[in-house]
């Protein structure tokens, strides 16, 4: 199963990256776009931690949305393959995990570069925890995507709603603004992506390691992803039947 998933990833990588003239550059161009916004904000007078936090937050946000889109298109992209060979569903999940992890790892040098080039910070050992944290955060994002991938078959309108989810994540995660009260503030407080963002900013901006919060988020994301993985396997026959 793992070997099959790895082979699926290699084939996908060759088809998307190997066949492109720009190749790996496409993995970092969207994040470099946010870096350009960061430079523009600094030129306009918004310096310090506010501008740095915005730039780092937007790169992390892009990581969340990329993995969500991979999960939300899971059944749509692979359904014909699942109908032909139902046993390949686990290998396909592994392929998506590997692909999402590799994509998120390309964001880390950009985040480090922002901090080193545009602040007076020097590299800290605690920053390396970002390499561990980002892959586990995307498990949570993939889980959300898998749920939307299935529910879109129950109601076609949900497929349209899934296009709004990245925007809702942006609004209800403390990246652009942090409301003091109201429904938005409450949602941000219970939103697990908010806690992931606070954790990563603690690593990067404060050189702190909140060990308890890190373990809670890590095991919580693994637990939720494991449940949704089983959920995907359980609902696949139903989706295949609905698609006929």
KOLVEXLO-884525 format. One record per residue: residue in one letter; x, z, y of N, C-alpha, C in turn. Coordinates in steps of 0.05 Angstrom, whole numbers, padded with zeros to 5 digits, always signed. Atoms other than C-alpha are relative to their C-alpha. Example, Ala and Ser with C-alpha at 12.3 -4.5 7.8 and 13.67 -1.06 7.14 Angstrom:
KOLVEXLO-884525
A+00018+00000-00024+00246+00156-00090+00018+00000+00024 S-00016-00001-00024+00273+00143-00021-00015+00014+00022 
end
This chain:
KOLVEXLO-884525
X+00017+00000-00024+00000+00000+00000+00017+00000+00025 X-00017-00001-00024+00055+00019+00050+00016-00026+00002 X-00016+00025-00001+00097-00041+00030-00017-00024+00009 X+00018+00021-00009+00037-00087+00039-00005+00002+00029 X+00004-00004-00028+00023-00057+00106+00024-00008+00017 X-00024+00008-00014+00095-00067+00127+00003-00031+00001 X-00002+00029+00000+00093-00140+00105-00021-00013+00019 X+00020+00010-00020+00029-00151+00145+00010+00003+00028 X-00012-00003-00027+00064-00122+00206+00021-00020+00005 X-00021+00020-00004+00124-00167+00196-00011-00028+00005 X+00013+00026-00004+00080-00228+00190-00013-00002+00028 X+00013-00001-00026+00041-00208+00252+00021-00001+00022 X-00021-00001-00020+00105-00194+00291+00012-00028+00003 X-00011+00027-00001+00133-00262+00273-00019-00020+00013 X+00020+00019-00011+00069-00297+00292-00004+00004+00030 X+00005-00006-00028+00062-00262+00360+00025+00000+00017 X-00025-00003-00015+00133-00247+00382+00020-00023-00006 X-00019+00020+00008+00176-00295+00342-00006-00028+00009 X+00008+00027-00008+00136-00356+00361-00003-00003+00030 X+00002+00001-00029+00136-00339+00436+00027-00004+00012 X-00025+00004-00014+00190-00364+00483+00010+00025+00014 X-00008-00025-00014+00189-00299+00522+00004+00023-00020 X-00005-00020+00021+00187-00259+00457-00006+00028+00008 X+00003-00028-00005+00198-00185+00468-00007+00006+00029 X+00006-00005-00028+00191-00192+00543-00030+00006+00004 X+00029-00005-00003+00115-00193+00534-00006+00029-00007 X+00005-00028+00007+00121-00122+00506+00004+00019+00024 X-00006-00018-00022+00146-00095+00572-00011-00010+00027 X+00010+00011-00025+00117-00142+00625-00023+00016+00012 X+00022-00015-00012+00051-00103+00634+00009+00026+00012 X-00010-00025-00011+00089-00038+00643+00017-00004+00025 X-00015+00007-00024+00136-00071+00692-00018-00005+00024 X+00020+00004-00021+00074-00090+00731-00007+00026+00014 X+00006-00026-00012+00057-00017+00740+00024+00011+00015 X-00024-00008-00014+00129-00004+00761+00000-00013+00028 X+00001+00014-00025+00120-00056+00816-00020+00014+00019 X+00019-00015-00016+00058-00018+00840+00012+00026+00010 X-00014-00025-00007+00099+00046+00839+00018-00005+00024 X-00018+00006-00022+00151+00014+00885-00015-00005+00026 X+00017+00006-00024+00097-00011+00932-00010+00026+00012 X+00011-00025-00009+00067+00059+00936+00022+00016+00015 X-00022-00015-00013+00135+00090+00952+00007-00013+00027 X-00006+00013-00025+00147+00038+01006-00021+00007+00021 X+00021-00007-00018+00080+00057+01036+00001+00030+00009 X-00003-00027-00010+00104+00129+01044-00009+00021-00020 X+00008-00020+00020+00075+00162+00981+00023+00005-00019 X-00023-00005+00017+00138+00191+00951-00004+00025-00016 X+00000-00025+00014+00156+00251+00909-00015-00002-00026 X+00012-00002+00027+00121+00275+00846-00027-00015-00002 X+00026+00013+00001+00054+00244+00866+00004-00029-00009 X-00005+00028+00007+00081+00173+00862+00012-00003-00027 X-00012+00001+00027+00124+00187+00801-00021+00006-00021 X+00021-00006+00020+00065+00219+00765-00019-00022-00003 X+00018+00023+00002+00022+00159+00781+00012-00021-00017 X-00014+00021+00015+00073+00110+00754+00001+00007-00030 X-00003-00009+00028+00086+00150+00690-00028+00001-00013 X+00027-00002+00011+00011+00163+00681-00011-00028-00006 X+00011+00026+00004-00006+00089+00687+00013-00014-00025 X-00013+00011+00024+00046+00069+00634-00011+00013-00025 X+00012-00014+00022+00018+00123+00588-00028-00010-00005 X+00027+00010+00002-00052+00099+00603-00001-00028-00013 X-00001+00026+00013-00033+00028+00584+00005+00003-00030 X-00005-00005+00028-00007+00055+00518-00026+00008-00015 X+00026-00009+00011-00074+00089+00505-00019-00024-00004 X+00020+00022+00001-00115+00027+00521+00009-00022-00020 X-00010+00020+00019-00070-00020+00480-00008+00007-00028 X+00006-00008+00028-00079+00021+00417-00031+00002-00004 X+00029-00001+00003-00154+00031+00431-00010-00028-00006 X+00009+00028+00004-00163-00045+00435+00007-00009-00029 X-00008+00007+00027-00125-00053+00369-00020+00012-00020 X+00020-00013+00018-00173-00003+00336-00028-00011+00003 X+00028+00009-00005-00237-00030+00368-00005-00028-00010 X+00003+00027+00011-00223-00100+00341+00006-00001-00029 X-00009-00002+00028-00206-00075+00271-00017-00017-00019 X+00018+00014+00018-00267-00100+00234-00003-00030+00008 X+00005+00027-00010-00277-00161+00278+00022-00019-00008 X-00023+00017+00006-00207-00188+00265+00005-00003-00030 X-00008-00001+00028-00201-00170+00192-00022-00001-00020 X+00022-00002+00018-00270-00172+00163+00000-00021-00023 X-00001+00020+00021-00262-00238+00126+00021+00006-00021 X-00021-00008+00019-00198-00212+00095-00010+00023-00018 X+00010-00022+00015-00233-00148+00074-00021-00009-00021 X+00020+00010+00018-00290-00186+00042+00013-00013-00025 X-00014+00012+00022-00241-00226+00000+00016+00020-00017 X-00016-00020+00014-00198-00166-00018-00004+00028+00012 X+00006-00027-00012-00229-00097-00003+00023+00020-00003 X-00022-00019+00004-00167-00061-00029+00021-00001+00022 X-00021+00003-00020-00126-00086+00029-00005+00015+00026 X+00007-00014-00025-00161-00043+00081+00020+00021+00007 X-00020-00021-00006-00111+00015+00075+00026-00013+00010 X-00025+00014-00009-00052-00033+00082-00003-00010+00029 X+00005+00010-00027-00085-00063+00144+00001+00023+00021 X-00002-00023-00018-00092+00006+00175+00029+00007+00005 X-00028-00006-00003-00019+00019+00162+00014-00020+00018 X-00011+00022-00017-00002-00048+00194-00006+00006+00029 X+00008-00005-00028-00040-00029+00257+00014+00025+00011 X-00016-00024-00009-00006+00040+00260+00028-00008+00008 X-00028+00008-00006+00063+00008+00256+00001-00016+00025 X+00000+00018-00023+00046-00045+00307-00005+00016+00026 X+00006-00016-00024+00017+00007+00356+00024+00018+00007 X-00023-00018-00004+00077+00054+00347+00023-00016+00013 X-00022+00017-00011+00127-00003+00359-00006-00007+00029 X+00007+00007-00027+00089-00025+00421+00004+00023+00019 X-00003-00023-00018+00088+00045+00450+00029+00008+00004 X-00029-00007-00003+00163+00055+00438+00013-00017+00022 X-00011+00017-00022+00176-00003+00486-00006+00012+00027 X+00007-00012-00026+00143+00039+00541+00020+00022+00008 X-00016-00024-00006+00192+00097+00535+00024-00006+00018 X-00022+00005-00018+00254+00064+00566-00009-00006+00029 X+00011+00005-00026+00210+00042+00624-00006+00026+00015 X+00005-00026-00012+00187+00113+00636+00026+00015+00007 X-00026-00013-00007+00258+00140+00632+00013-00014+00024 X-00012+00015-00022+00281+00085+00679-00013+00008+00027 X+00014-00008-00025+00228+00104+00731+00011+00027+00010 X-00009-00026-00008+00251+00176+00731+00029+00001+00009 X-00029+00000-00006+00326+00162+00732+00006-00016+00025 X-00007+00018-00022+00326+00104+00782-00013+00008+00027 X+00015-00005-00025+00274+00129+00832-00003+00029+00007 X+00000-00028-00007+00285+00204+00832+00029+00010-00003 X-00027-00012+00003+00345+00251+00834+00003+00014-00027 X-00001-00013+00026+00330+00272+00762+00022-00013-00017 X-00019+00010+00020+00383+00265+00708-00014+00003-00027 X+00012-00001+00026+00367+00254+00635+00001+00028-00012 X+00002-00026+00012+00343+00317+00600-00006-00003-00030 X+00005+00001+00029+00344+00330+00525-00029+00002-00007 X+00029-00004+00006+00271+00352+00528-00015-00026+00003 X+00014+00026-00003+00253+00281+00549-00003-00014-00027 X+00001+00013+00026+00266+00260+00477-00025+00006-00015 X+00026-00007+00013+00202+00295+00456-00021-00021+00006 X+00019+00022-00006+00166+00237+00489-00001-00020-00023 X-00002+00018+00022+00189+00194+00431-00017+00009-00023 X+00017-00011+00021+00152+00240+00384-00029+00001+00008 X+00027-00004-00009+00091+00252+00427-00016-00025+00002 X+00015+00025-00004+00071+00180+00444-00012-00011-00025 X+00012+00011+00025+00062+00156+00372-00023+00017-00010 X+00022-00016+00010+00018+00215+00355-00024-00002+00019 X+00023+00004-00018-00024+00205+00418-00015-00025-00006 X+00014+00025+00006-00038+00133+00398-00017+00002-00025 X+00017-00004+00023-00067+00158+00332-00028+00008+00009 X+00026-00008-00011-00122+00191+00373-00014-00024+00013 X+00012+00023-00012-00133+00127+00412-00010-00020-00021 X+00009+00017+00022-00136+00086+00348-00025+00010-00013 X+00024-00012+00012-00187+00134+00320-00025-00007+00017 X+00022+00008-00018-00232+00122+00381-00007-00029-00004 X+00004+00028+00004-00223+00048+00372-00014-00007-00026 X+00012+00005+00026-00241+00049+00298-00030+00007+00000 X+00028-00008-00001-00306+00085+00313-00016-00021+00015 X+00014+00021-00015-00325+00032+00365-00001-00025-00016 X+00000+00024+00016-00306-00023+00317-00023+00000-00020 X+00022-00002+00019-00356+00002+00266-00027+00000+00014 X+00026-00002-00013-00412+00021+00314-00009-00025+00014 X+00008+00025-00013-00410-00047+00347-00017-00017-00019 X+00017+00014+00020-00442-00073+00282-00028+00013-00001 X+00026-00013+00000-00498-00022+00288-00016-00009+00025 X+00013+00008-00025-00514-00044+00359+00018-00018+00016 X-00017+00019-00013-00487-00106+00392+00007+00008+00029 X-00006-00009-00028-00491-00073+00461+00024+00018+00000 X-00023-00017+00001-00439-00023+00438+00026-00016+00001 X-00023+00017-00002-00390-00080+00431+00007-00006+00029 X-00005+00005-00028-00399-00093+00505+00009+00026+00014 X-00009-00025-00011-00392-00019+00521+00029+00006-00005 X-00028-00005+00007-00325-00018+00487+00019-00011+00021 X-00017+00011-00021-00298-00061+00544+00003+00020+00023 X-00001-00019-00022-00314-00004+00592+00015+00025-00007 X-00013-00025+00008-00280+00051+00551+00027+00004+00013 X-00025-00005-00014-00210+00039+00580-00004+00009+00029 X+00005-00009-00028-00239+00046+00650-00009+00029+00000 X+00009-00027+00001-00274+00110+00630+00023+00019-00007 X-00024-00017+00005-00209+00137+00601+00016+00004+00025 X-00015-00003-00025-00175+00122+00667-00013+00019+00019 X+00014-00018-00018-00229+00158+00706+00001+00029-00009 X+00002-00027+00010-00234+00218+00661+00026+00011-00012 X-00026-00011+00005-00160+00228+00651+00014+00004+00027 X-00011-00005-00027-00122+00260+00709+00025-00017+00007 X-00022+00018-00007-00080+00199+00727-00002-00007+00029 X+00003+00008-00028-00108+00174+00793-00010+00023+00017 X+00011-00022-00016-00148+00234+00816-00007+00023-00019 X+00006-00024+00015-00161+00305+00794-00022+00016+00015 X+00021-00014-00014-00229+00331+00817+00000+00030-00006 X+00000-00029+00003-00236+00406+00828-00025+00010-00014 X+00025-00009+00014-00308+00411+00803-00017-00024-00005 X+00019+00022+00006-00367+00371+00779+00004-00010-00029 X+00000+00010+00027-00379+00332+00716+00027-00014-00007 X-00025+00013+00005-00315+00291+00723+00022+00020-00007 X-00020-00021+00005-00273+00355+00726-00004+00012-00028 X+00005-00012+00027-00308+00383+00664+00009-00019-00022 X-00007+00019+00021-00298+00319+00624+00031-00002-00002 X-00029+00001+00001-00225+00317+00644+00012+00024-00015 X-00010-00024+00013-00216+00388+00619-00003-00001-00030 X+00004+00001+00029-00244+00373+00550+00011-00026-00012 X-00010+00025+00010-00214+00304+00545+00028+00004-00012 X-00026-00004+00013-00156+00307+00494+00022-00016+00013 X-00020+00017-00013-00120+00250+00530+00011+00014+00025 X-00009-00015-00023-00116+00295+00592+00022+00020-00009 X-00019-00020+00010-00079+00348+00551+00026-00014-00009 X-00024+00015+00007-00032+00295+00523+00016-00008+00025 X-00013+00008-00024-00017+00271+00593+00014+00024+00013 X-00013-00024-00011-00003+00342+00618+00024+00008-00016 X-00022-00006+00017+00042+00353+00558+00024-00018+00006 X-00022+00018-00005+00083+00291+00572+00012+00004+00027 X-00010-00005-00027+00089+00306+00646+00016+00026+00000 X-00016-00024+00002+00114+00375+00627+00028-00006-00011 X-00026+00009+00011+00169+00342+00585+00017-00013+00022 X-00015+00018-00018+00188+00293+00640+00005+00011+00027 X-00002-00008-00028+00175+00324+00707+00008+00029+00004 X-00007-00028-00002+00184+00398+00692+00021+00009-00020 X-00020-00006+00021+00234+00394+00634-00009+00025-00016 X+00011-00022+00015+00189+00442+00596-00010-00010-00027 X+00010+00007+00027+00169+00443+00522-00022+00020-00007 X+00022-00017+00008+00099+00474+00513-00005-00002-00030 X+00000+00004+00029+00108+00483+00438-00028+00004-00012 X+00027-00005+00011+00039+00513+00424-00019-00023+00005 X+00017+00022-00006+00002+00458+00460+00008-00026-00015 X-00009+00023+00014+00045+00405+00428-00009+00000-00029 X+00009-00001+00028+00030+00429+00358-00030-00003-00003 X+00029+00003+00001-00044+00435+00372-00008-00029+00003 X+00007+00028-00005-00047+00364+00399+00009-00018-00023 X-00011+00015+00022-00003+00337+00343-00017+00001-00025 X+00016-00003+00025-00042+00366+00285-00029-00008+00005 X+00027+00009-00006-00108+00354+00320-00003-00030-00002 X+00001+00029+00001-00093+00280+00328+00003-00010-00028 X-00002+00008+00028-00070+00274+00256-00026+00005-00015 X+00025-00007+00014-00133+00309+00232-00022-00020+00007 X+00021+00018-00008-00179+00265+00273+00005-00028-00011 X-00006+00027+00010-00143+00201+00252-00004-00001-00030 X+00004+00001+00029-00145+00220+00179-00030-00002-00007 X+00028+00002+00004-00220+00230+00184-00010-00028+00005 X+00010+00027-00006-00231+00163+00218+00011-00021-00019 X-00011+00019+00020-00186+00128+00168-00018+00000-00025 X+00019-00002+00022-00231+00154+00112-00027-00012+00007 X+00025+00010-00010-00291+00136+00154+00000-00031-00001 X-00003+00029+00000-00266+00064+00161-00002-00011-00029 X+00001+00008+00028-00256+00058+00085-00028+00003-00011 X+00026-00006+00011-00324+00088+00071-00021-00020+00011 X+00020+00018-00012-00362+00042+00120+00006-00029-00003 X-00007+00028+00003-00326-00022+00104-00020-00016-00017 X+00020+00016+00015-00375-00044+00049-00026-00004+00015 X+00024+00003-00016-00433-00031+00096+00003-00022+00021 X-00006+00020-00021-00401-00073+00151+00001-00028-00013 X-00002+00026+00014-00385-00129+00101-00028-00010-00007 X+00027+00008+00006-00458-00129+00079-00015-00009+00025 X+00014+00007-00025-00483-00131+00151+00009-00027+00010 X-00011+00024-00010-00437-00189+00166-00009-00025-00015 X+00008+00023+00016-00465-00233+00111-00025-00013+00011 
end
